Amino acid sequence: AYIARVALYDADENGFRQRVRSLTEGRNDSDVAYRGAAFLLAPAVNQTSVYYLEITTPRVAIDLLLFEHIAMSRFVAAEYAGFGLYFGMMLLVVVINLFFWRGLKDPLYLRYALALLSTALFSLVVGGYLLQWFPGLAGWYYPVQRTLYAASAVFMTSFVMLAFRTRLYYPRLYQFGRLLIGAFVVLGALGAMGLEPGFDPVRTFRLLTVVAILSFAAMMLHALFRHRSVRVYAIAFMPLVAGLLVIIARIFEW
């Protein structure tokens, strides 16, 4: 869904037939009900068929998949079932943490619940599932996407800072984390208002996220051996941090 525009051109007797899926135009000529662009191909038998695919999007990784019609139906069913399981589990954890917050009055549970909720909603939007059900929201895609990403980053950073008692154990990192939160809030507010800040906000989001992950990953490793009171959080977050570091290394080809 994050691809701004996809256009497929295939030759016919009148020249080329165009099918388009575009966020900015609010147009979707997909032949299959799917969260992304999905076009049926009908190549001629024993002849060479020519298709042109035009993709307009920021620099991101794009998957191009070719399926037989029956295989496509199975793929869509499996993918939607997997996302439904993921989204349902996220909402379940959100509800559990809200119950703990209400019973214990500990803001840690509330911050974690809000972080997971905003992350789940961000996945719903950026994955294209919400737009498939409500195509009229296409014009709000980018503001909502940036706002939810900023909210997820703010709540998760706030949760990590509180869980690891950074104000007590890592005061400098605590101040740095507050600056990161402020930067995410500003970018999220600009996104919510639909304003372009004069620079690439997506790249800025990515840079801030990488800085946050590297900074707090180092803190967690240190806390694992030095601060027994937060060691359980360090152990719990290590697999997630390791996975994020692997993703970052692949992106930057380290």
Salt bridges, closest charged atoms under 4 A:
ASP10 OD2 - ARG17 NH2 3.44
ASP10 OD1 - ARG19 NH2 3.57
GLU25 OE2 - ARG5 NE 3.02
ASP29 OD2 - ARG27 NE 2.70
ASP31 OD2 - ARG19 NH1 2.48
GLU54 OE1 - ARG5 NH1 3.38
GLU79 OE2 - ARG35 NH2 3.01
GLU196 OE2 - ARG146 NH1 3.27
ASP200 OD2 - ARG203 NE 3.84
